[in-house]
Amino acid sequence: MTASNTRASTEPRETTEPVVHILWINAGLSCDGDSVALTAATQPSIEEIVLGGLPGLPKVAVHWPLIDFESGPMQGADPFIEWFYKAERGELDPFVLVVEGSIPNESIKTEGYWCGFGNNPETGQPMTTSEWLDRLAPKATAILCAGTCSAYGGIHAMAGNPTGAMGVADYLGWDWRSKAGLPIVNVPGCPVQPDNLSETILYLLYQVAGQAPMIPLDEALRPTWLFGATVHEGCDRAGYYEQGQFATEYGSPKCLVKIGCWGPVVKCNVPKRGWMNGIGGCPNVGGICIACTMPGFPDKFMPFMDEPPGARVSATASGAYGAVVRRLRTITLRTVDKEPKWRHKGRALLTGYRAPWS
């Protein structure tokens, strides 16, 4: 081996670590509440994701208006929206497209537009959110819907709205698959529970890196480990339901079904997970569940704060059954809420122990 070959073999090679880009469009019909919620995530935090503070996490570049401090406005040297143009041109691969806000139907009017994001460089006219979806969806490795608006339409898609708003899956198709074979992933909530969103982003990043299996989703495209149980099943107040004890006014610790809680049928983990750092969450702090993680929200769950259909029947049955349960438990409590008789001072041993040699 020659000297030159020896030098070549010992000198470090320059390697470029692959980067997974996250492109965040919050230009749908929304209040940006899901973006704000994500800043409160702790398991993991968005900082841990962005800075690569978790083992095995690929290098990530997040293009999100709230934290992309490296970019500026259109007139700046590094305009924020240029990353989206790069993705549309096929210059970013892989990338995860996060959509926040519902998608209006731009084809139902003769002029103007409902919502957009930047301008079309070819025409100088606003680029609608739906056009960005048309351009970016075929090139995205995965699409993640942050919040109920982008997942199912949410508030903006309720009856009587003039925009024809819908969720991303309604727009692209519920059977849509990315070029990597991933379905749309919905993380609903109004707003989304912070850790639910950050944990799903983390899962998708690991999956893109080949370190996680296909993300498990239910029929509404929600992650099953987050939305597999109902509010009622994880609620601290569920025991009161079983005993037929219901709140009739706010401030009571009892079950909230009779004052409008939809918890028995709503798929959501907030009562178990809390809201921020394990603290809070609707029924945990005395608020009813209004079903904001469900595809039919809000129309199918209105009017809020009225007793849900079926609650009267189930509450009546639970009341009758619960009265018997409470009576039996009271009887049992009389015997178990006191110490056994042999725990006292004296020379007699009354525990029932018998020495083997006697």
N, C-alpha and C positions, 0 to 999 in steps of 0.2 A: 504494500500500500504506500502510495507516495505521500509526501508531507502535505501537499495541497489537499489530498483526499482526507487525511487525518484531521486537518483543520475544519474541513467541511462537515465531518461527522460529529465533531465535538462542539461546534458553535450552535447555540440555540436557534431553533427555527421560529420564525414569526408565525403565529397561528391566530386566526380571527375567530373568536368565540361566536357561535350563531346567536342571533338576537331574535326573541319573540316580541313582536310589536303588539301593543294593545291600542286600538283606535277606538276612541269613545265619542260617539255622537249623541249629544244631549239636545239635539235640535228638533226632536219630535214634540208633540203637544204634551207638555209636562210642566212641573213646577221646580224641577231640578232637586227635588227632595231626596232622590235616591243617591245623587252625588254627595249631597250634604251628609246623608246617613253613613255613607262609606267612610267618611273621615273619622267616625266613632268606632270603627271596627277594631277589635283587639285580638281575635283568634282566627286568622292572623290579622295584623294591622296592614293597612295599605303600604306603610313605610317598609315593613318587612318584605313585602312582595317586590316593591320597586328597587330596594337596595340589595336584593338577593340574600336576605338574612336567614333563609331556610335551606336545609341540606337538599342537594339534588335539584334545586330550582334553576331553570335556564335563565340566562341573562335576559332581562326584560326592559323594554323601552315603552313607557306609558305616555300616550298622547291624549291627555285628559285635561280639559280646561282648568280644573282646579289646581293641578300641580305641575303642569308642563312649563316650568319657569325658563326653559331654554328657548322657547318660541315667543314670538311677538305678533302684532297685528299684520294685516296684509301689507302695510307700507314698510314694515321692518325688514331687517336683513334675513331673518329666518321665520317666515310666516307660519303660524300654527297649522293652517289648513293645507300647507304644502305636503305634509305627511299623508294626507288623504288622497291628494292627487298622485303621489308616488305609488300608493297602494292600488289606485285605479289603473295606473300604467303598468302594474305588475312588478314594481321595483321593491316591494316589501313582501318578503315571504320567509317564514309564516307570519300571519297576523290574526289576532282575535278581534272581531268587531263587536263592541258593546254598544247597544242601542238603549237610550233612555227617552221615554215619551212615546205616545201612540202615533200611528201613521195615518194622516188624513188622506182622504180620497181626492186626489188632485184632478180627477177626470170628470167631476160632477159640476164644474163651473166653467163659465166661458172666458173669464179673465182673472188675472191676479194669481195668487197662490196662498195656500194655508200656512205652510211653514217651510223654511229652507235653511241652508247652511252654506254661507259663502256664495260666490258667483261662479257661473260657468265661464271659464276663460275664453271659450269660443264665441259666446254671445254677449258676455258682459251682464247677463241677466241672472237673478238669483237661482241657485241650484236647489231644487226642492229636496226634502228629506227622502221622499220616495225614489227620486232619481239617484241619490247616493246609494240607496239600497240596491237598486237595479245594477249599478256599476260595481259595487264592492262585494255583494253577496257571492257572486260566482268565484271570486278570488280569495275569499276569507277561508281560513282553516277552521274557524268556528264562529258562531254567532251567539252572543249571550244577551238576553233581554233583562235589563235591570229595572225591577219594579213592575207593578201590575199594568201600568199604561202601555209599556212596550210589549208586555207579555200577552195581554188580552184586550187592550183598549182602555180599560179603566174608566175614570170619571168622564173623560172626553168622549167616550164612545157610548154613553148612556142614551136612552131614548130621548128623541127630540133634538139631538145635536145637529148642527148644520154642516159639519165637516165630513161626515161619513167615516169617522175615525175607527181604527181597528188596531189589533196587535200585529207584531211582525209576522207571526205564523199565519195570521189571516191574510196578510199581504203576499208572503212568499209561498204559502202552502204548508199545511201541517205535516206533510210528508217530505218537506224539503230536506236535503242533505248537502253538507258542505263538500268541497273537493276532497276532504279527508274522510268523508263518510259520516260526519257528526250531525245529528239533528240539532235544531234550534234548542237552546237551553233557556228555560224560563225560571227566573228567581223573583216571584211576585211579592207584593207587599206595598202598602200605601202609607209611608214609604217602605222600602225593603228593610228587613232586619239587617243591620250592618254586617254581622259575622256570617250570616247566610250568604251574602253576596261575596265577601272576601274569600270565604272558604270555597265557593264554587269557582271563582276566578283561579284560585290556587289549584283546584283539581284539574281544571282545563289546561293550565300551564304544565302540570305534571303529565297529563295525557298527551299533549303536543310533544313533550320531550320523550315520550315512549316509556314513562315510568308509572303509568296508571292504566287500568283497563277502561273499556268504554263506559262513559258516565251513565249510571243507572237513572232512568227517568220514568215518571208515571205517565198516564194517558194525557195529562195536561202539560207534559214536557217539563215538569218540576223534578229536581233531584229527590229521589225517593228517601234518602237518609235524612233529609230535612223536612219533607212534607208527607211522610208516611203515616203519621198519626194525627188525630184530631186535637184541637185545642182542649176539648173536654178530657181527653185521655191523659193530657199532661198538666191539667189544671189543679192547683192546690185546693180549689173549691169543689172538686168532683165528689168528695166524700159527703158533702152536704146534700148533693143531688141524690145520692144513693139513700140517704136518710130522710129524703123528702122535706128538706129544709131550704126554703127559697127566700131570697131577698125581695122585699117589696119596695125598697127605696135605696138610693145610693148611700154608701157608707157602711153597709152591712157586710160582714165577712162571709155570708152564705152564698149559695149558688145564684148566679145572675140571670138564669134562663127566663124567668118570668118578667124581667124588666128589659128583655130584648137581646140577650146574648145568643149568638148563633154557634157557640163553641162546640156543641155535640156533633155538628156536621161539617165543620170547617177544618181543612187540612193546614195546620200551622204549628210551629214548634216554639212560638214566643213564650208561652207560659213556662216551659221547661228551661229555655235558654235565656230568658230575660231580654232586655233591650240593649243596654250598654254595659259591657263588662259583667254580665250576669244579673244586672239589676233592672227592675222595671218590667214592662210588658203589660198589655191591656188589662186582662183580668187580675193580674198580680197587684195592680194599683187601684182596683175597683172599677175599671172600665169594661163595658161590654165588648164582645167580639162582633164586629160588623162585617166579617167575611172578606176582608180586603185582599186575601191571597187566592180567591176563587175566580174562575173564569167568568162566572155570572155576575160579578160585582160591577156596579152597585145595584143594578135594576132588580135582580132576583131576590135581593135581601132588604129591600125597602118596603115600608118606611122603617127607619132605624128607631130603636128604643120602644118598639111595640113587641109584644110577645110573639115569637115566631110561630108559624103554622105547625101544628103537631106538638108544640111545647105544652099546650094546655092538657092534651090527652096524656102525654108522657109524665108531666108534672103531677097530674091527678093520680096516675097509677103509682108513681114513685112516692107520692104522699101517703097513700094507703099502705104500700109495702114498707115505706120508711118508718111509719109509726110502729109497726111490729118490730122492725129491726132495732129501733131505738129502745123499745121496751126490753127486748132480750139483752141488749148490750148493757142496759142499766142493771139488770139482774146479775149479769156476769161481773160487772164492775164492782159490785158490792163484795164479791169474794176475792177478786184479784187486786183490789186497791188497798190491801192490808198485808202485813208481814205474816209468815207462817208462825204458828203458836210456839214452836220450839226455840225461837230466838229470844233467850232471856238468861239472866244470871241464875246461878244455883248449882247444886251438886248433881241434879238429875239430868241425864242426856235423853232428850225426847225426840231426836231426829229419826229414830228407827234403825240406827246403826247397831249391828250385832258383831261383837268381836269373834273372829273365826276360831279362837282357842277356847271359848267358853262353852 
